[in-house]
């Protein structure tokens, strides 16, 4: 019976430790990690913006995009095979 009481007391002490110390410590660490991630994201964004500025490509026209669909490519290949047989 005494072991059971000691286990309950130990569980209560561990819960109190978690509530008062561990949660605040983990929250503080999470904030530090978020700040460092934001800084790294900002630096990555500036690098990506510079890459986009230097490698700017012209978008395809709507007709070019429509002719480049997989279904059109399949149709073209089928048409080529039919023409070869005729």
N, C-alpha and C positions, 0 to 999 in steps of 0.2 A: 504494500500500500504506500509506503514511503517513497518508493521509486516512482510511482505514478504521480505523486504530488510534486516530486522534484522535476519530473518531465514537464508538468504543467507550468511550474515556475520558470523553468528554462525557456519554454515556448513563449511565455509572456515577456521575459527579458529580451529574447531575440526579436520579437515583434516591436518592442519599444526601441531597441537599438536601430532597427530598420526604419521605423517611423521618424526618429529624431536625427539620425546621422546619415544613414546610407542613402535615403531618398534625396536629401539635400546635396550630398556629394555627387551622386549620379546626375542630378539636374545641372549642377555646376559644370561637370565634364561635358554634358550634352551641349550646353551653351557655348563652351570653348570650341567644341568640334564644329558647331554650326557657323561660328564666326570664321574659322579657318576655311571651311568649305565655301562660304560666301566670297572670301578673298580669292580663293583659287578659281571659282566660277567667273568672277569679274575679270581676272587676268586671262582666262580662256576665252571669254567673250571678246575682249579686245583683240586677241590674236585671231579669232575667227572673223571679226570685222575687217581686220587688215587683209586677211586672205581673200575675203569676198571682194574687197575693193581692187586688189591686184589681179584677181582671176575672174573678172566679170565677163559672163558669156551672154550672148544674145539669145533670148528665148525663141523657140521654134514658132512659126506661124501656126494658126489653127489647122490649116489644111495639111501641113507637114505632120502635125501630131496625129491627125486622123488617119493619114496614110501609113503611119508607122505602128498601128495597133497589131497585136498578135493575130487577130482574125484576118486582117488584110494580108499579112505576110503568108498565112496559111492558104488563103484564097489565091494569092499570086503563085505560090509553089504548086498548087493543084492545077492552076491554069497552064503553067509551064509544062507540067507532065502531060496534060491533055494535048497540048500543041505538038509535043514531041511524038506522040502516038499517031497523030493525024498526018 
